[in-house]
Amino acid sequence: MNDLSNPPVSPLIAIGSGLPEEDQALVRKLIRAEEELIRGLPSDSARDPKRRKRVGATAEEIEDQPQCIAKTLAGNADTISDVATRLAASKPTRLVLTGCGDSLACHIGMRPYWEMATGLPCLAVQALELAYYPGAYVDDRTIVLALSSSGSTPRTVEALLNARENGATTIALTNTPTSPIADMADATVLISAQRIGWPTQASTAAMAAEAQIAEALGKALGRSPMPDALAPARMESIVAETLSATRDSATALGKALSGAPLVHLCGGGPGMACAMFGAAKIKECTSGHAIAHPLEEVHHYTSTKPGETMIVIAPDGPSRARALETLRQVRAWGGKTVGILATGDSALAAHCDTAIFVPPTPEIFAAQSFTIPLHYIALAMAMGEFESADNG
């Protein structure tokens, strides 16, 4: 039996794990590396030069997102065509998308696209859950796609190892060609993006790559082609238009929110992915905290207290009506309301203290476009903290 007074970090390296010793050694190595990485992260101090450097790099990487999407799609065209043919030959019955943090948000945002393009049921599963509770849905007719920018996130590696042990066909999506998930997966697709700053382009480029794989797999399975308006290449122009359209208004809001100890965000469908991205950026860039709520769950608790801010991500889609009710409810609780809305949505804007409008976007791509103003908000919040620290 395991010694519960000093348990191992992972059950996959515990006594009786069943994972080959070589794989267990890899997991131990990655856990140690992750612990070292965490110790080297910037502090919350606005005067910490490491924090300022990383936020500065984030600012540059936000603006480079369209170019990274274009480069990722161009660089993978031939590889993805070959991968899709191999995947279709396995006669898949389901798709499982796995990762942690922003990677999981990417999958949540892209799950509707996968199902529309391939006709297959698709699950977005947190890597720990897939690694430790794989369930009966992972078998030799399952495709498991693991996303990790570094390619060495311990839980994502474990999820991929477990999927492989259960006979699944595996794909790695990563920025790092020489990485554990790239080495162990049946196929690897590379993302052309940087992560010197906090993740922005690494996420939007990854979602573009997912769309490219999904579209190619659908064709290989004999599905009708996706409409031109939903082609992966459209993401480049959608992101570029949104950067230009929301930069000033989102930056102004971020300055106003700077120093806020807590910001709430919520969304439904792809909007939930945006809420996750936005909360991550606020927590990473600033000394404050942020919580991403599933849209419906806001209504089942007193989710905001008087004076707190709720950012409601509301693209034009099935969850829009509930987003309207959410804005009303937050106001009834005495909260401040911010809407990230489709251009021209005056009905929702009437219930917002601040509204930021995103250019016309198919809801299926909302995880790319409606995330952009959240990048600017977090960046401006951080810059406001730095300015306050410099002014004493």
Residue, then its C-alpha position, 0 to 999 in steps of 0.5 A: m500500500n502507498d504511504l499516505s503520510n507522504p504520498p507521491v505527486s502522481p499516482l502514475i509513479a506510485i507503487g503498482s502504477g503499471l506505467p513502464e519504469e521508463d515512463q515513470a522516470l520521465v514523469r519524475k523528471l518533468i515534475r522536478a522541472e516544473e517545480e523549478l520553473i514555478r520557483g523562477l516565476p515573477s513575484d506580484s510586485a509591480r517593481d519586480p523586473k522579471r514581471r515587467k519584462r514578461v508583461g512587456a514581451t506579452a505586449e509585443e506578442i499580442e500584436d503579432q497574433p495574426q502573423c503567427i496564425a498565418k505562419t502556423l497554417a502555412g507551415n503545417a499544410d502538408t503535415i496536416s494533410d498526411v496526419a488527417t489521412r492516417l487518423a481517418a484510417s483508424k476509423p475513429t469514433r470519438l475525439v478527446l482534447t486534453g491540456c491544462g490552463d490556456s491549452l484546455a481553454c483552447h480545446i473548450g473554444m474549438r470543440p464545436y468546430w471539431e464536431m462540425a468539421t468531423g461529425l464525431p463526438c468530442l470531449a475537452v478534458q483537463a489533463l489530470e482528469l484524463a491521466y488519472y480518470p481515463g474512463a471507458y471513452v478512451d480506446d483504440r478508436t479514440i483520437v487524443l490530441a494533447l496541447s502543451s506549448s512547452g511539450s513537457t507539462p507533467r499532467t499533459v504528458e501523463a494524459l498522453l501516456n495513459a491514452r497511449e496505454n489504452g490504445a488511442t491514436t495520439i496527436a501532439l500540438t506544441n511549440t517545441p519540436t524536441s519535447p516529450i509529447a512530440d516524441m511520444a505521440d503518433a503525430t506532431v503538429l508544430i505551432s509557430a508562436q512565442r511564449i516569452g510573455w504570458p500566453t497569447q499568440a501561443s493560444t490563438a495560433a494553436m486554435a488555428a492549427e486545431a481548426q486546420i486539423a479538424e477541417a482536414l480530418g473531416k475531408a479525409l472522413g468524407r465530410s462535406p467541406m466547411p464553408d469558406a466563412l469558417a475556413p481556418a485561414r479566416m482566423e488571421s483576418i478576424v484576429a487582425e480586425t479585432l486587434s484594431a477595433t478593440r485596442d483603444s476601448a479595451t486599454a481604456l477599460g484596463k486602465a480603469l480596472s487597474g488595481a482591482p483586487l478581483v475581476h469576474l468573467c463569464g461566458g457560454g460555449p466558446g465564450m467560456a474559453c474567452a473567460m478562461f483566457g481573460a482570467a488567466k491573463i489578469k492573474e498572470c499580468t497583474s497582482g490581482h485575482a480573476i475568476a472565470h465562471p460558466l455563464e449559467e453558474v453565475h445565476h446559482y450563487t451570489s457570484t458578485k458582491p457590491g462593487e465587483t466587476m463582471i465581464v460578460i463575454a456575449p457573442d451572437g449565439p445561443s447563449r446571448a439571451r442568458a448573457l442578457e439576464t446575467l448582466r441584469q442580475v449582476r446589476a441587481w447585486g450591485g456589481k459593475t457590468v462590462g460586456i464584450l459584445a458583437t458590434g451593434d448589440s445595443a440591447l445588451a449594451a444598454h445593461c453594461d456600464t462599459a461595452i466593448f464591441v468586437p467586429p462581426t465574427p462567426e460564433i464558432f471563432a469567438a474564442q479567437s476574437f472575443t479573447i483579444p480585448l481581454h488581452y488588452i484589458a489585462l495588459a493595461m491593468a498591469m501597466g497601470e500598476f507599474e505606473s502607480a509604483d513608479n509614481g510612489 
